[in-house]
Amino acid sequence: MVTTIQVDEKTLLLLKTIKEELKASSYDEAITKLAMKRMKKKSMAGSLAKYYKNTSLKEILKELQNERRKSDRF
C-alpha cells in the first residue's frame, strides 16, 4: 500500500539530503535505512531487528520492497 504523508518544507529538504547521503533510490528506502541504523544503536528488545540478526540490511530492504509490491497488486 502506498501512502502519501504531509511534511514541512524543511523536513523535505532534510529527507532529500539523507536520501543522497545514504544513496537510497527512494524516500521510503532512505527512511527504512535510517530506522534500521537507529535500531542497531539501541536495544533490540521488542523490535523486529532480533529476527534479522544474520540478514544484511540490503536483503531486509529487498524483502520489504517485495512485500510492498505484492500488496499494491489487485
Backbone atoms as SQL, in Angstrom:
CREATE TABLE atoms (id INTEGER PRIMARY KEY, chain TEXT, resi INTEGER, resn TEXT, atom TEXT, x REAL, y REAL, z REAL);
INSERT INTO atoms VALUES
  (1, 'A', 1, 'MET', 'N', 0.842, -1.171, 0.000),
  (2, 'A', 1, 'MET', 'CA', 0.000, 0.000, 0.000),
  (3, 'A', 1, 'MET', 'C', 0.892, 1.242, 0.000),
  (4, 'A', 2, 'VAL', 'N', 0.655, 2.132, -0.878),
  (5, 'A', 2, 'VAL', 'CA', 1.390, 3.387, -0.939),
  (6, 'A', 2, 'VAL', 'C', 0.584, 4.445, -0.205),
  (7, 'A', 3, 'THR', 'N', 1.259, 5.239, 0.617),
  (8, 'A', 3, 'THR', 'CA', 0.604, 6.264, 1.417),
  (9, 'A', 3, 'THR', 'C', 1.294, 7.599, 1.182),
  (10, 'A', 4, 'THR', 'N', 0.512, 8.643, 1.119),
  (11, 'A', 4, 'THR', 'CA', 1.045, 9.987, 1.000),
  (12, 'A', 4, 'THR', 'C', 1.075, 10.604, 2.389),
  (13, 'A', 5, 'ILE', 'N', 2.206, 11.240, 2.722),
  (14, 'A', 5, 'ILE', 'CA', 2.298, 11.915, 4.014),
  (15, 'A', 5, 'ILE', 'C', 2.632, 13.382, 3.792),
  (16, 'A', 6, 'GLN', 'N', 2.183, 14.213, 4.684),
  (17, 'A', 6, 'GLN', 'CA', 2.435, 15.638, 4.597),
  (18, 'A', 6, 'GLN', 'C', 3.617, 15.984, 5.485),
  (19, 'A', 7, 'VAL', 'N', 4.620, 16.660, 4.905),
  (20, 'A', 7, 'VAL', 'CA', 5.784, 17.083, 5.679),
  (21, 'A', 7, 'VAL', 'C', 6.071, 18.548, 5.406),
  (22, 'A', 8, 'ASP', 'N', 6.681, 19.172, 6.366),
  (23, 'A', 8, 'ASP', 'CA', 7.106, 20.563, 6.261),
  (24, 'A', 8, 'ASP', 'C', 8.189, 20.671, 5.172),
  (25, 'A', 9, 'GLU', 'N', 8.348, 21.841, 4.579),
  (26, 'A', 9, 'GLU', 'CA', 9.356, 22.046, 3.532),
  (27, 'A', 9, 'GLU', 'C', 10.773, 21.773, 4.055),
  (28, 'A', 10, 'LYS', 'N', 11.039, 22.164, 5.293),
  (29, 'A', 10, 'LYS', 'CA', 12.353, 21.903, 5.893),
  (30, 'A', 10, 'LYS', 'C', 12.606, 20.401, 6.034),
  (31, 'A', 11, 'THR', 'N', 11.560, 19.678, 6.393),
  (32, 'A', 11, 'THR', 'CA', 11.678, 18.228, 6.530),
  (33, 'A', 11, 'THR', 'C', 11.953, 17.585, 5.176),
  (34, 'A', 12, 'LEU', 'N', 11.313, 18.070, 4.145),
  (35, 'A', 12, 'LEU', 'CA', 11.545, 17.544, 2.801),
  (36, 'A', 12, 'LEU', 'C', 12.991, 17.769, 2.374),
  (37, 'A', 13, 'LEU', 'N', 13.524, 18.956, 2.631),
  (38, 'A', 13, 'LEU', 'CA', 14.922, 19.229, 2.293),
  (39, 'A', 13, 'LEU', 'C', 15.865, 18.318, 3.068),
  (40, 'A', 14, 'LEU', 'N', 15.563, 18.099, 4.336),
  (41, 'A', 14, 'LEU', 'CA', 16.368, 17.201, 5.152),
  (42, 'A', 14, 'LEU', 'C', 16.294, 15.777, 4.611),
  (43, 'A', 15, 'LEU', 'N', 15.106, 15.343, 4.247),
  (44, 'A', 15, 'LEU', 'CA', 14.919, 13.998, 3.708),
  (45, 'A', 15, 'LEU', 'C', 15.652, 13.818, 2.378),
  (46, 'A', 16, 'LYS', 'N', 15.654, 14.848, 1.549),
  (47, 'A', 16, 'LYS', 'CA', 16.403, 14.795, 0.281),
  (48, 'A', 16, 'LYS', 'C', 17.899, 14.615, 0.539),
  (49, 'A', 17, 'THR', 'N', 18.407, 15.347, 1.528),
  (50, 'A', 17, 'THR', 'CA', 19.826, 15.244, 1.883),
  (51, 'A', 17, 'THR', 'C', 20.159, 13.851, 2.402),
  (52, 'A', 18, 'ILE', 'N', 19.314, 13.335, 3.267),
  (53, 'A', 18, 'ILE', 'CA', 19.524, 11.994, 3.816),
  (54, 'A', 18, 'ILE', 'C', 19.482, 10.951, 2.702),
  (55, 'A', 19, 'LYS', 'N', 18.543, 11.100, 1.795),
  (56, 'A', 19, 'LYS', 'CA', 18.415, 10.165, 0.665),
  (57, 'A', 19, 'LYS', 'C', 19.713, 10.135, -0.150),
  (58, 'A', 20, 'GLU', 'N', 20.273, 11.294, -0.418),
  (59, 'A', 20, 'GLU', 'CA', 21.527, 11.375, -1.177),
  (60, 'A', 20, 'GLU', 'C', 22.679, 10.764, -0.392),
  (61, 'A', 21, 'GLU', 'N', 22.791, 11.109, 0.892),
  (62, 'A', 21, 'GLU', 'CA', 23.885, 10.602, 1.722),
  (63, 'A', 21, 'GLU', 'C', 23.857, 9.079, 1.850),
  (64, 'A', 22, 'LEU', 'N', 22.663, 8.522, 1.945),
  (65, 'A', 22, 'LEU', 'CA', 22.527, 7.077, 2.098),
  (66, 'A', 22, 'LEU', 'C', 22.496, 6.349, 0.748),
  (67, 'A', 23, 'LYS', 'N', 22.537, 7.139, -0.330),
  (68, 'A', 23, 'LYS', 'CA', 22.475, 6.585, -1.689),
  (69, 'A', 23, 'LYS', 'C', 21.245, 5.689, -1.858),
  (70, 'A', 24, 'ALA', 'N', 20.128, 6.176, -1.349),
  (71, 'A', 24, 'ALA', 'CA', 18.866, 5.447, -1.426),
  (72, 'A', 24, 'ALA', 'C', 18.170, 5.787, -2.744),
  (73, 'A', 25, 'SER', 'N', 17.439, 4.831, -3.273),
  (74, 'A', 25, 'SER', 'CA', 16.745, 5.042, -4.545),
  (75, 'A', 25, 'SER', 'C', 15.388, 5.727, -4.357),
  (76, 'A', 26, 'SER', 'N', 14.906, 5.784, -3.107),
  (77, 'A', 26, 'SER', 'CA', 13.616, 6.423, -2.839),
  (78, 'A', 26, 'SER', 'C', 13.611, 6.973, -1.414),
  (79, 'A', 27, 'TYR', 'N', 12.625, 7.803, -1.121),
  (80, 'A', 27, 'TYR', 'CA', 12.486, 8.315, 0.246),
  (81, 'A', 27, 'TYR', 'C', 12.141, 7.162, 1.195),
  (82, 'A', 28, 'ASP', 'N', 11.332, 6.243, 0.716),
  (83, 'A', 28, 'ASP', 'CA', 10.957, 5.081, 1.510),
  (84, 'A', 28, 'ASP', 'C', 12.198, 4.298, 1.928),
  (85, 'A', 29, 'GLU', 'N', 13.093, 4.067, 0.989),
  (86, 'A', 29, 'GLU', 'CA', 14.325, 3.343, 1.285),
  (87, 'A', 29, 'GLU', 'C', 15.200, 4.124, 2.266),
  (88, 'A', 30, 'ALA', 'N', 15.272, 5.426, 2.099),
  (89, 'A', 30, 'ALA', 'CA', 16.073, 6.266, 2.997),
  (90, 'A', 30, 'ALA', 'C', 15.534, 6.195, 4.422),
  (91, 'A', 31, 'ILE', 'N', 14.228, 6.279, 4.573),
  (92, 'A', 31, 'ILE', 'CA', 13.616, 6.212, 5.900),
  (93, 'A', 31, 'ILE', 'C', 13.863, 4.844, 6.529),
  (94, 'A', 32, 'THR', 'N', 13.730, 3.801, 5.736),
  (95, 'A', 32, 'THR', 'CA', 13.959, 2.446, 6.236),
  (96, 'A', 32, 'THR', 'C', 15.407, 2.265, 6.679),
  (97, 'A', 33, 'LYS', 'N', 16.347, 2.763, 5.882),
  (98, 'A', 33, 'LYS', 'CA', 17.767, 2.663, 6.241),
  (99, 'A', 33, 'LYS', 'C', 18.046, 3.401, 7.543),
  (100, 'A', 34, 'LEU', 'N', 17.479, 4.592, 7.678),
  (101, 'A', 34, 'LEU', 'CA', 17.651, 5.365, 8.913),
  (102, 'A', 34, 'LEU', 'C', 17.094, 4.609, 10.118),
  (103, 'A', 35, 'ALA', 'N', 15.917, 4.058, 9.955),
  (104, 'A', 35, 'ALA', 'CA', 15.284, 3.329, 11.052),
  (105, 'A', 35, 'ALA', 'C', 16.110, 2.110, 11.443),
  (106, 'A', 36, 'MET', 'N', 16.632, 1.403, 10.473),
  (107, 'A', 36, 'MET', 'CA', 17.441, 0.217, 10.760),
  (108, 'A', 36, 'MET', 'C', 18.736, 0.608, 11.474),
  (109, 'A', 37, 'LYS', 'N', 19.363, 1.696, 11.062),
  (110, 'A', 37, 'LYS', 'CA', 20.577, 2.161, 11.739),
  (111, 'A', 37, 'LYS', 'C', 20.274, 2.515, 13.189),
  (112, 'A', 38, 'ARG', 'N', 19.166, 3.177, 13.401),
  (113, 'A', 38, 'ARG', 'CA', 18.783, 3.581, 14.759),
  (114, 'A', 38, 'ARG', 'C', 18.511, 2.359, 15.622),
  (115, 'A', 39, 'MET', 'N', 17.879, 1.357, 15.066),
  (116, 'A', 39, 'MET', 'CA', 17.564, 0.145, 15.808),
  (117, 'A', 39, 'MET', 'C', 18.839, -0.567, 16.257),
  (118, 'A', 40, 'LYS', 'N', 19.893, -0.492, 15.466),
  (119, 'A', 40, 'LYS', 'CA', 21.147, -1.148, 15.819),
  (120, 'A', 40, 'LYS', 'C', 21.819, -0.458, 16.997),
  (121, 'A', 41, 'LYS', 'N', 21.572, 0.836, 17.189),
  (122, 'A', 41, 'LYS', 'CA', 22.226, 1.608, 18.238),
  (123, 'A', 41, 'LYS', 'C', 21.580, 1.408, 19.607),
  (124, 'A', 42, 'LYS', 'N', 20.314, 1.075, 19.634),
  (125, 'A', 42, 'LYS', 'CA', 19.646, 0.896, 20.920),
  (126, 'A', 42, 'LYS', 'C', 19.290, -0.573, 21.116),
  (127, 'A', 43, 'SER', 'N', 18.647, -0.872, 22.176),
  (128, 'A', 43, 'SER', 'CA', 18.280, -2.250, 22.497),
  (129, 'A', 43, 'SER', 'C', 17.420, -2.854, 21.398),
  (130, 'A', 44, 'MET', 'N', 17.686, -4.099, 21.102),
  (131, 'A', 44, 'MET', 'CA', 16.909, -4.803, 20.087),
  (132, 'A', 44, 'MET', 'C', 15.625, -5.399, 20.675),
  (133, 'A', 45, 'ALA', 'N', 15.473, -5.368, 21.988),
  (134, 'A', 45, 'ALA', 'CA', 14.312, -5.969, 22.640),
  (135, 'A', 45, 'ALA', 'C', 13.026, -5.329, 22.130),
  (136, 'A', 46, 'GLY', 'N', 12.079, -6.166, 21.762),
  (137, 'A', 46, 'GLY', 'CA', 10.787, -5.665, 21.322),
  (138, 'A', 46, 'GLY', 'C', 10.760, -5.160, 19.896),
  (139, 'A', 47, 'SER', 'N', 11.808, -5.379, 19.115),
  (140, 'A', 47, 'SER', 'CA', 11.819, -4.909, 17.733),
  (141, 'A', 47, 'SER', 'C', 11.962, -6.086, 16.782),
  (142, 'A', 48, 'LEU', 'N', 11.706, -5.850, 15.523),
  (143, 'A', 48, 'LEU', 'CA', 11.856, -6.890, 14.508),
  (144, 'A', 48, 'LEU', 'C', 13.315, -7.198, 14.217),
  (145, 'A', 49, 'ALA', 'N', 14.215, -6.311, 14.591),
  (146, 'A', 49, 'ALA', 'CA', 15.634, -6.500, 14.278),
  (147, 'A', 49, 'ALA', 'C', 16.175, -7.813, 14.836),
  (148, 'A', 50, 'LYS', 'N', 15.657, -8.263, 15.951),
  (149, 'A', 50, 'LYS', 'CA', 16.168, -9.503, 16.537),
  (150, 'A', 50, 'LYS', 'C', 15.908, -10.704, 15.625),
  (151, 'A', 51, 'TYR', 'N', 14.925, -10.602, 14.737),
  (152, 'A', 51, 'TYR', 'CA', 14.639, -11.691, 13.805),
  (153, 'A', 51, 'TYR', 'C', 15.550, -11.652, 12.583),
  (154, 'A', 52, 'TYR', 'N', 16.266, -10.561, 12.412),
  (155, 'A', 52, 'TYR', 'CA', 17.110, -10.363, 11.237),
  (156, 'A', 52, 'TYR', 'C', 18.592, -10.280, 11.591),
  (157, 'A', 53, 'LYS', 'N', 19.018, -10.873, 12.681),
  (158, 'A', 53, 'LYS', 'CA', 20.399, -10.770, 13.139),
  (159, 'A', 53, 'LYS', 'C', 21.413, -11.186, 12.080),
  (160, 'A', 54, 'ASN', 'N', 21.116, -12.249, 11.340),
  (161, 'A', 54, 'ASN', 'CA', 22.066, -12.777, 10.358),
  (162, 'A', 54, 'ASN', 'C', 21.713, -12.375, 8.928),
  (163, 'A', 55, 'THR', 'N', 20.932, -11.333, 8.780),
  (164, 'A', 55, 'THR', 'CA', 20.494, -10.868, 7.472),
  (165, 'A', 55, 'THR', 'C', 21.036, -9.471, 7.233),
  (166, 'A', 56, 'SER', 'N', 21.541, -9.233, 6.023),
  (167, 'A', 56, 'SER', 'CA', 22.086, -7.910, 5.712),
  (168, 'A', 56, 'SER', 'C', 20.957, -6.903, 5.523),
  (169, 'A', 57, 'LEU', 'N', 21.283, -5.637, 5.695),
  (170, 'A', 57, 'LEU', 'CA', 20.309, -4.570, 5.508),
  (171, 'A', 57, 'LEU', 'C', 19.756, -4.588, 4.089),
  (172, 'A', 58, 'LYS', 'N', 20.624, -4.868, 3.130),
  (173, 'A', 58, 'LYS', 'CA', 20.207, -4.913, 1.726),
  (174, 'A', 58, 'LYS', 'C', 19.147, -6.002, 1.508),
  (175, 'A', 59, 'GLU', 'N', 19.351, -7.162, 2.114),
  (176, 'A', 59, 'GLU', 'CA', 18.381, -8.256, 1.986),
  (177, 'A', 59, 'GLU', 'C', 17.047, -7.902, 2.647),
  (178, 'A', 60, 'ILE', 'N', 17.127, -7.257, 3.805),
  (179, 'A', 60, 'ILE', 'CA', 15.914, -6.856, 4.511),
  (180, 'A', 60, 'ILE', 'C', 15.120, -5.860, 3.676),
  (181, 'A', 61, 'LEU', 'N', 15.815, -4.860, 3.138),
  (182, 'A', 61, 'LEU', 'CA', 15.150, -3.853, 2.308),
  (183, 'A', 61, 'LEU', 'C', 14.503, -4.486, 1.089),
  (184, 'A', 62, 'LYS', 'N', 15.206, -5.413, 0.450),
  (185, 'A', 62, 'LYS', 'CA', 14.669, -6.080, -0.734),
  (186, 'A', 62, 'LYS', 'C', 13.399, -6.854, -0.379),
  (187, 'A', 63, 'GLU', 'N', 13.434, -7.559, 0.743),
  (188, 'A', 63, 'GLU', 'CA', 12.268, -8.313, 1.183),
  (189, 'A', 63, 'GLU', 'C', 11.085, -7.396, 1.475),
  (190, 'A', 64, 'LEU', 'N', 11.344, -6.282, 2.169),
  (191, 'A', 64, 'LEU', 'CA', 10.278, -5.324, 2.469),
  (192, 'A', 64, 'LEU', 'C', 9.696, -4.709, 1.203),
  (193, 'A', 65, 'GLN', 'N', 10.553, -4.380, 0.243),
  (194, 'A', 65, 'GLN', 'CA', 10.077, -3.804, -1.015),
  (195, 'A', 65, 'GLN', 'C', 9.239, -4.808, -1.792),
  (196, 'A', 66, 'ASN', 'N', 9.660, -6.067, -1.794),
  (197, 'A', 66, 'ASN', 'CA', 8.882, -7.107, -2.478),
  (198, 'A', 66, 'ASN', 'C', 7.514, -7.279, -1.845),
  (199, 'A', 67, 'GLU', 'N', 7.471, -7.252, -0.519),
  (200, 'A', 67, 'GLU', 'CA', 6.194, -7.358, 0.182),
  (201, 'A', 67, 'GLU', 'C', 5.291, -6.180, -0.151),
  (202, 'A', 68, 'ARG', 'N', 5.875, -4.978, -0.207),
  (203, 'A', 68, 'ARG', 'CA', 5.093, -3.789, -0.540),
  (204, 'A', 68, 'ARG', 'C', 4.522, -3.906, -1.948),
  (205, 'A', 69, 'ARG', 'N', 5.354, -4.359, -2.878),
  (206, 'A', 69, 'ARG', 'CA', 4.884, -4.515, -4.271),
  (207, 'A', 69, 'ARG', 'C', 3.746, -5.526, -4.367),
  (208, 'A', 70, 'LYS', 'N', 3.828, -6.613, -3.608),
  (209, 'A', 70, 'LYS', 'CA', 2.777, -7.626, -3.619),
  (210, 'A', 70, 'LYS', 'C', 1.463, -7.035, -3.125),
  (211, 'A', 71, 'SER', 'N', 1.529, -6.206, -2.098),
  (212, 'A', 71, 'SER', 'CA', 0.305, -5.639, -1.526),
  (213, 'A', 71, 'SER', 'C', -0.299, -4.564, -2.437),
  (214, 'A', 72, 'ASP', 'N', 0.492, -4.010, -3.353),
  (215, 'A', 72, 'ASP', 'CA', -0.016, -2.996, -4.279),
  (216, 'A', 72, 'ASP', 'C', -0.790, -3.606, -5.433),
  (217, 'A', 73, 'ARG', 'N', -0.628, -4.912, -5.617),
  (218, 'A', 73, 'ARG', 'CA', -1.317, -5.584, -6.728),
  (219, 'A', 73, 'ARG', 'C', -2.741, -5.918, -6.334),
  (220, 'A', 74, 'PHE', 'N', -3.580, -6.030, -7.311),
  (221, 'A', 74, 'PHE', 'CA', -5.004, -6.336, -7.043),
  (222, 'A', 74, 'PHE', 'C', -5.139, -7.785, -6.733);
